[in-house]
Structure formats: structure tokens, C-alpha cells
Amino acid sequence: MKYIIMLSILVLIVGTGVAVVVLRSPAAFGEPFNVASPTALREVISNPGIYLADNVRTEGRIVRQCPSSGCWFFLDDGTGRQVRVELGHLGVTLPQHVGGTAMVEGRLTQSGKDLEIIGNGVRFEN
């Protein structure tokens, strides 16, 4: 009986530890990041001509996300300015992270005044 109780406690402790590590780890999707260092989203939005058609790595707070598969979302730079991030071509269902932070890498495009990053990869921070 003592053996069963001790084993149950050990399984509970190990399971809790694994759950904490998994929940605190960032969730990554797509390709690994290749751009050496991130550029502040504020900088990308303020000077898009410098980054257009190039891969850029940036991060921001997710303010809106595709409700069905998470395939797109809008990153806010902290001042209310936003960039749409498109990840539908990755073919994965992304978890909902509205209110959370995401680091994304991809090609910056512009249509009129609207900026969009066609993402190669994303990492959601908890």
C-alpha cells in the first residue's frame, strides 16, 4: 500500500513538472528564424520602405486573430498601429493567443497603407 501511495505521489509530481514546462514554453510553428536579430515593430511600421520585400523578424501584442484556425493575426506596436501577419500557407491550426505576444519572421509587403507580413515562422510567448 505504501508503495502505491509513493508511486502515485511521484507520478503526480513529475506530471505537474512536465505540465509547467510545457505551458511556459513558447509554442513555435513554421520554419526556424533566420534573421539574426529582431527589429522593433514600431520601426517596421514607421519605415516600411526599408524592409519591404525582405525578411524581417519582429514582435508585438496580438490584438485580433482568425477565430477558426488562427491562420492570421494583427500585431500591435504598443501605440495602436498594427501589422497583419498571414500564416495560412503553413497549413497548421494555430492556438488562439489574443492578448499574448508573438515573434514572427517573414516577408514584409504593403498594399496601400496596409502592411502585412507573410510569415515563415512564428513563436507565441506566454
WOKA-V490259 format. One record per residue. N is the residue number from 0. RES is the residue in one small letter. PHI is phi in radians with two decimals (none if undefined). Layout:
N_RES_PHI + N_RES_PHI
//
This chain:
0_m_none + 1_k_-1.07 + 2_y_-1.09 + 3_i_-1.15 + 4_i_-1.13 + 5_m_-1.10 + 6_l_-1.13 + 7_s_-1.09 + 8_i_-1.12 + 9_l_-1.10 + 10_v_-1.08 + 11_l_-1.10 + 12_i_-1.15 + 13_v_-1.12 + 14_g_-1.07 + 15_t_-1.13 + 16_g_-1.09 + 17_v_-1.11 + 18_a_-1.06 + 19_v_-1.11 + 20_v_-1.11 + 21_v_-1.13 + 22_l_-1.23 + 23_r_-1.58 + 24_s_-1.38 + 25_p_-1.19 + 26_a_-1.59 + 27_a_-2.00 + 28_f_-2.40 + 29_g_1.49 + 30_e_-1.38 + 31_p_-1.10 + 32_f_-1.19 + 33_n_-1.98 + 34_v_-1.27 + 35_a_-1.01 + 36_s_-2.42 + 37_p_-1.29 + 38_t_-1.90 + 39_a_-1.01 + 40_l_-1.01 + 41_r_-0.99 + 42_e_-1.19 + 43_v_-1.08 + 44_i_-1.22 + 45_s_-1.26 + 46_n_-2.30 + 47_p_-1.09 + 48_g_-1.00 + 49_i_-1.19 + 50_y_-1.88 + 51_l_-1.00 + 52_a_1.17 + 53_d_-1.92 + 54_n_-1.33 + 55_v_-2.37 + 56_r_-2.00 + 57_t_-2.64 + 58_e_-2.53 + 59_g_-2.97 + 60_r_-1.57 + 61_i_-1.38 + 62_v_-1.88 + 63_r_-2.74 + 64_q_-2.54 + 65_c_-0.90 + 66_p_-1.28 + 67_s_-1.56 + 68_s_-2.28 + 69_g_1.21 + 70_c_-1.22 + 71_w_-2.44 + 72_f_-2.76 + 73_f_-1.93 + 74_l_-1.73 + 75_d_-1.81 + 76_d_-1.51 + 77_g_1.74 + 78_t_-2.05 + 79_g_1.72 + 80_r_-1.42 + 81_q_-2.31 + 82_v_-2.22 + 83_r_-1.44 + 84_v_-2.04 + 85_e_-1.85 + 86_l_-2.28 + 87_g_-1.02 + 88_h_-1.18 + 89_l_-1.27 + 90_g_1.25 + 91_v_-2.15 + 92_t_-1.59 + 93_l_-1.72 + 94_p_-1.19 + 95_q_-1.28 + 96_h_-2.37 + 97_v_-1.00 + 98_g_1.65 + 99_g_-1.60 + 100_t_-1.93 + 101_a_-2.31 + 102_m_-1.84 + 103_v_-2.31 + 104_e_-2.26 + 105_g_3.08 + 106_r_-1.55 + 107_l_-1.44 + 108_t_-2.21 + 109_q_-2.46 + 110_s_-2.21 + 111_g_1.16 + 112_k_-1.65 + 113_d_-1.45 + 114_l_-1.77 + 115_e_-2.50 + 116_i_-1.89 + 117_i_-1.53 + 118_g_-1.30 + 119_n_-1.65 + 120_g_-2.81 + 121_v_-2.51 + 122_r_-2.31 + 123_f_-1.59 + 124_e_-1.71 + 125_n_-1.54
//
